[in-house]
Amino acid sequence: MKLLLTGDVMLGRLVNENLKSHPPDYPWGDTLPVFKEADVRICNLECVISSKGSPALKVFTFRSDPGNIAVLGAAGINAVSLANNHTLDYGREALADTFVLLEKAGIRYAGAGPNLLAAQHPAILEMGLVKVGLLSGTDANEPGWGAGSDRSGIWYVPVEKRDPRARDLIESIKEAKTTVNLLIVALHWGSNWGDEPEPGHREFAHMLIDAGADIIFGHSCHVFRGIEIYRKRPIIYSAGDFIDDYAVDAIERNDESFIFMIEIFGQSIQKILLYPTIIENFQARLAGLSRAINIAARMESLCRELGTQARWNEASGTLDIKIG
């Protein structure tokens, strides 16, 4: 089985405006052939999809028109993580609308819900005899958006092992692992910048894997961070930005990232193939050869610092990490 992950997909603002004159597959650029190779496709959805609600009192708010649910369908997205700091940018009415649109499109979601129990529930995808689960939590900026027993919102989880909300995540991982073969934990965590894991993140990720998580899928930071292999399970500390309209930092290069293709045989994670990508004209594109090599070299260095060996594969144009 091939599992595909991408970082933040933001379809609001100028991306939304651009989609008024372009087809739904436009934001994916020339990456769709890679998406078609995967059996399961998951991304972090960094906006609400709705025409309802009013913008929150914050600097950046992201909302995409209801018809743009077709953008996710164009890439065959199976599930999205919703626990992030833009899920309630337009209030609870817009969030409820997003739930309806995702459900009608057959796209599973995790990390937000009409109440806390729903937000904590894993999205489950059945691929033949294999069940894939997705849990999604965040510590990013908006603790007041946390779902409650009778209040919609996100699953807010501080990255602090002694916090009872972190203990709830541990228990959810243990419970979910009894019903799925492969469990992904998506974490929208930490600050927006910096290419190294933040203090406490490595220990926290190890704790989640010890509890039963198979893949830690980190995002929130606008740039990618290295990948660590712990107990033969990958920790993607930050997948970076995949689609957006953001200004590009000339040094940290938030327009560069990867498609993360994880190859799984049975219940064993064997390999990760990283396809270097760039954001250009409000769409994701596979990086040209020279730029791809430079992007991959930076990731290889970051992985090496975490004890992970990665090697550029010229034939496939990927940075490869062997696990099994």
N, C-alpha and C positions, 0 to 999 in steps of 0.2 A: 504494500500500500504506500502511496505517496501523499504526504500531508504538506500543504502549502500554507505558509504564514506570511503576512506583510504587516508592516507597522501602520501608523496612523493614516486613515483614509478620511480626508476632510472635503466634503462636497458642497460647502457653503460659500458665501461671499462671491468672489470672482469666478470660482469654479462653477457655482450655480448659475451665474450670469452667462458664462460661456456655454453651458449646456442648453441654453435656450436656442442656440443656433447650431448645435452639434448633436450627433446621435449618442445614445447611452453608452456605447463602447468607447467613446472618445477619451475619457480620463485614463483608460488603461493603456493607451498608446499601442506600442508594438509588443507588449508583454503577454497578450492573451494566448499565444501558442504555448507559452510556458504554463499558464494556468490550466490549459486543457490537458496537460500531462498529469495533473494531480487528480487524486480521488476525493480529497477533502480540501476545501479552501476556506481559510479563516482570516479575518482582519480585525483591527480595532477601528470601529466607526466613530470618528471624532466630530460628530454633529448630530443634530436631530433631523429627521426627515418629516416635514410637516409644513403646513401653511398657517398653523395656529400659534397662539401665544404672543407674548411680548418679550423683548430682550431683557435679560437680567442686567442689573447694575454692575457691569464689569467691562473691562476694556475690549475683550474679544468675545464675540458671540457668533456661533455657527449654526445655520439652519439651511436646509436644502429643500427645494420644492417636492411635493409628494410624488410627482412623476419620476423623480430621480431614483426611486427605489429600483427602477429598471437598470440603473448603472450597476448595482450589485448583482443583478441577474445576468447582465452581460458578461460578467467575469465568472459566473457560476459559483458565487460566494454561498457557502453552506451555512455559516454561522458567523456572528460578530460578537465582539466583546463591547459592552456598553458602560462598564464601570470606568468613567473618566470625568474630567473636569469641564466637559462641554455638554453632557447629557441633559442637563436641566437649564441650558442657556435660554430657552424660551418657555420655561415653566413646565408644570406637570401636565397641562392639557396637550402641549406639543409632544411630550414624552409618551403619553398614552396613545397619541396618533401614530407615533413611530412604532410602538408595539403592534398596533393593528396592521400597519403597512408591511412590517416584517413578517408577521404571521400569514397574511394573505399571499405573500411572495414565497412562502415556504422556507424562510430563512430563520434559523434558530438564533437565539440570543441569550446571553448570560451577563450578570453583573448589575442589572437594573430590573425593577419590576413594580407592580402595584403595591407591594409590601415587602418587608425585609425577607420573609421566607421565600418569596418568589425570586427576589434578587440573588439569594444565596443558592438557588436551585441550579444544578448543572444543565447546560444545553447538551443533549445527547443525540449523536448521529450514528445510525446503524449502517455499516458498510459490509453487507454480507453477514458473516459470522462475527465481525469485529465491531464492537461498540466504542465510539470515541466520545469522551466527555469534555466539556469546557466549563471551567469556573472562572469568574472574573471579579477582581476587586481593585480598589484604588485608594491611595493615600493623598491624591493630588488636589490640594488647594481648597476643596469645598466640603468640609465635614458636615456643614448644615444641610447638605443635599442627601445625606444618608437616609435610606429607607427605614421605616418604622413598622410596627405591628399593624398600623392602619394608615400608613402614609407611603405614597410611592416615592421612588428615588433610587439611588445607587447603593451598591454594597461598599461602604466605606470601611477600610481596613488599615489601621496604622501599621507601619513596618516596625513593629516593636513586639518581640516575642512574649513579653509579659502582659501585654494589653489583652483584655478578655475578647476583644473583637478579632485579634489574631488567633486566639485559641479557638474561636468559632470557625475560622477558616481551616484550621488543622482538623477539627472534627468533621467539617464538610468534606475535606479531602478523603479522610478515612472512610466516610460513609459512601461517597461517590465511587471510590475505588472498588467497592464490593459489587457494583453493578456495571462497570465499564472495564474494557480491556486496556484502554489508553486514556490517560487523564492529563489534560492541558490546563495549566493555571495561568491565566492572563493577569498581569499586574501592571496597572498604569501608575507608576511610582516615581518618586524622586523629582529632581529639578529638570529644567528645560535644556540645560547645556552641560558639557563635560563628557569626555569619552571614557571615563573610568567608572566602575561600579561605586556607588556611594557607600559611606560607612554604614555598616549593618545589613546591606543588601545581600552580600554573599552568605552571611550566617543565616539570614531569613530564608533565602532560597534553598539552602541546604536543609533547613528544618522542614520545609514543605516537601522536598523530595523524600526525606526520611519518613514523612507521614504517608507517602504514597503517590505523590505527583510524578508524572513521567517527563513532562516538558514544562519549563518555566518560560513563558512568553512575555517578556518585558517590553514596555513602551512608555511613552510620555516625553522622555528626552527627545529633542528634535534631531539629534545625531545618533548614529549607531554606536553601540558599545560592544566589547568583545563577548565571545561565547565561552563559557566554562563547561567542562564535562565533569559531572559529579555522580559517582556510582553508575556510570554508563548512561547518564541522562543529561540532556543539554539544558543549559541555562542561558537564554538569550537575554542579556541584561537590558538591552534597548534595541528594538528593531528600527528606530528612527522614523522619519516621515516618508510616506509613499506617494500620496496625492495631496496637494494643497495649493494655496496661492501665496505662501509666505515670502517675505523678503529673504534673500539668501545671504547668510553670513559668509564673508569672503574667507574666513579662516576655518570655522567649524564645519562649513559646507552642509547645511541642513537640507540641501537638494540631492544628496547622495545617500543611497541605502542599498537594500537587497530584496530579492525574492528569496525566502528561506524554504527550500524544498527538503523535507525530511523523509528519508526512505526507511520503511518499517517492514520487517519480515516476521510474520507471526506476531509476537508481542515484543520483539527485540528491535530497538532503534539501531540501525546499522550505519547510516551516513547522513550528512547534511550537505546539500549543494547550495551554494550562495551565488545567485545571479546578480551582478552589480547593476544598479538602476540609478537613473537621475530623474528629476522633475523638471519639465520644460514645457512652457505654454499650457500650463494647467493639466498636464498629463504625465503619467509615468512612462519612462522609456528605458529600454535596455541600453546601458552605456556603451559607447564605441570602444574599440579594443584598447587604445592607449589609456583612455580614462578608466576603463574597467580594471585594467592592470593596476593603476594607481589606487583606486578604491579598494581593491582586493588586498593590496600590499598593506594598506593602513589597517584593515581588519585582521590580516594575518599577524601583524605586530601586536594588536590588542589581544588577540587570542593567545599568542605566545606568552604574554604577561600573566595570563590566567592558567598557564600550563597546558594549553590546547594546541595541538599541531594542525595546521591548515596548509594546504598546498594548491597553488594555481594550476588548473587543468586547462591547458591551451586548447585542446580539442573541443571541449564543451563550453569554454568561456565561463567557467565557474570556479569558485574557491571551494575546495572540498575538505570536509572534516570527516574522517572515519571514526566510528565509535565502536561498533561490534566487531 
